[in-house]
Amino acid sequence: MKNFQSKLPSVGETIFSTISAKAQQFQAINLGQGFPDYDGDEFLKDRICHYIKSAHNQYAPMPGVLALRESIADYFKNKYQLNLSPNSEITITSGATEALTASILGLVSQDEEVIIFDPSYDSYAPAIQLAGARAVRLNLVDETFALPMEQLKKSINTKTRMIILNSPHNPTGAILSRETWLEISELVAGTDIIILSDEVYEGIHFIGERHFSPLELPDLKERLISVFSFGKSCHMTGWKIGYAIASPFLTTELRKLHQYFTFSTFTAAQLALADYLREHQENFINLGSFYNTKKELFIKELTGSRFKVLDSSGTYFLLVDYSEISNKIDTEFCLELIEKYGVASIPISVFYEKPISDQRIIRFCFAKKDETIKKACKILREI
Ligand SMILES: Cc1ncc(COP(=O)(O)O)c(C=O)c1O
């Protein structure tokens, strides 16, 4: 096709697929892509089979199974004291990815600008490009990975349609505080800027930390879409069930895309998740302490190595500095780790538009069985 022009000419295979394939080829322990090497609760497996066998196999309602939307509303009432309308404010999507992409394509127009912060999750920029808009990519500050507030203020102009924020943050584990959200709220007051808040790691905040959801700020409500993932909260990333919470006005716009992207999402999985969230809400509330134990194990097992673990407040990722071991750039170092030592990680430069040249940092996922963490760290201690 001579006259075909790709809409995403610079997009190739994602780094996660590349690293996972390499890890498989070298039979490496995969601490790269963000998925657990254990399954979610037996309860979920029993319920999904039950619903499949009892003939719940046709299209779900477009906005999602009502029971699941009601369970979500109940969870937000208990955890955040928020009153959400299952009918007009909650939409079930095929993973958080669908909600993010539908929000960007549905709300951002040609030639507008969307501000994102690097290192950023890799689905944002291609969706912005598909919308015909420009991604304004600002780097988070040094190794604290705080928001560059002054730069953010300077970057806002009449073309700015959206700001995308992610907290708890992949890959850095940083969490945005209530104070920072208040500053953002003040910054966008009186504008037509939409805030897209990626909260897929909502439940994974460590001891002494709290996830502050911007949904808790009434002033942000009219311009806010918050996005969540049951893949992350239920250790079932392959089920690809996510949801978006937004004002009735923004929900209507989001659903216009959702109904033509996918129309609806896997019925039996939604019904199983509705039961799980209703009957085992404690597992969602205690997710942070579950992962805190794994984080501490990872750090303890890495003690004595030449890797330096960076501070982290949430998610199931840890960044480590390897500058004592090698001066290679992170992509090369990650390949060496797989090929020579049999451990897979993710280079963080791939999350940047303009990678920081002297940064020697990689990301490990510790959503792994204790024995996997111990086995991997034994190898890492000897490098
Ligand atoms: C920051 C962030 N947003 C969104 C997603 C996608 O979530 P889902 O698998 O539910 O589509 C991920 C998955 O790794 C993520 O890390």
The ligand as a Gaussian input file, in Angstrom:
#p B3LYP/6-31G(d) Opt

LIG

0 1
 C       -0.228000       3.328000      35.554000
 C       -1.049000       2.305000      34.860000
 N       -2.197000       2.677000      34.273000
 C       -2.973000       1.791000      33.629000
 C       -2.621000       0.459000      33.543000
 C       -3.510000      -0.485000      32.791000
 O       -4.408000      -1.188000      33.608000
 P       -5.335000      -2.334000      33.019000
 O       -4.514000      -3.586000      32.942000
 O       -6.489000      -2.463000      33.965000
 O       -5.775000      -1.905000      31.659000
 C       -1.426000       0.024000      34.127000
 C       -1.002000      -1.380000      34.004000
 O        0.130000      -1.738000      34.232000
 C       -0.624000       0.969000      34.811000
 O        0.525000       0.629000      35.398000

